[in-house]
Amino acid sequence: MKKQFSNRLEAIDWIAEKAESESQFELLREQLNFNFIYTGRYFVDFNKEEGEVAWLEETAF
């Protein structure tokens, strides 16, 4: 789902309500920043399946 906002504060408030974890909040906030830098518009693509982060420890190599 693509969600558009009129300003950054509105976007951050919405992201804070929808994020299920701190890492999801950070990912959506970074996506918001990236989208604004490259398009000049505030929006995010919010899909629960996307945005997962994997952590690899040095011992895994």
C-alpha positions in Angstrom: 0.0 0.0 0.0 1.4 3.4 -1.0 0.7 6.1 1.5 1.3 9.8 0.7 1.6 12.7 3.2 1.3 16.4 3.0 4.3 17.0 5.3 7.0 15.2 7.3 5.3 15.5 10.7 2.2 13.9 9.4 4.3 11.1 7.9 6.3 10.4 11.1 3.1 10.3 13.1 1.5 7.8 10.8 4.7 5.7 10.7 4.8 5.7 14.5 1.2 4.4 14.7 1.7 1.7 12.1 5.2 0.4 12.9 5.1 -2.9 14.8 8.7 -2.6 16.0 11.5 0.0 16.3 13.3 -1.6 13.3 10.2 -1.3 11.1 9.8 2.3 12.2 13.4 3.0 11.2 13.0 1.3 7.9 9.9 3.3 7.0 11.5 6.5 8.2 14.5 5.9 6.0 12.2 5.0 3.0 10.4 8.3 3.6 13.6 10.3 3.6 14.9 8.5 0.5 11.6 9.1 -1.4 11.6 12.8 -0.4 15.2 13.3 -1.5 14.6 11.8 -4.9 11.0 12.8 -5.7 10.3 15.8 -3.5 7.2 14.1 -2.1 6.5 12.4 1.2 5.4 8.8 0.8 6.1 5.2 1.8 5.2 1.8 0.4 3.9 0.0 3.4 3.8 -3.8 3.0 4.1 -6.1 6.0 6.1 -8.6 4.0 8.8 -6.1 3.0 11.4 -4.4 5.2 12.8 -7.4 7.0 16.3 -7.1 8.2 18.8 -10.0 8.7 21.7 -9.8 11.1 24.8 -11.8 10.3 27.4 -12.3 12.9 31.1 -12.6 12.0 31.1 -16.3 13.1 28.6 -17.1 10.3 31.3 -16.7 7.7 
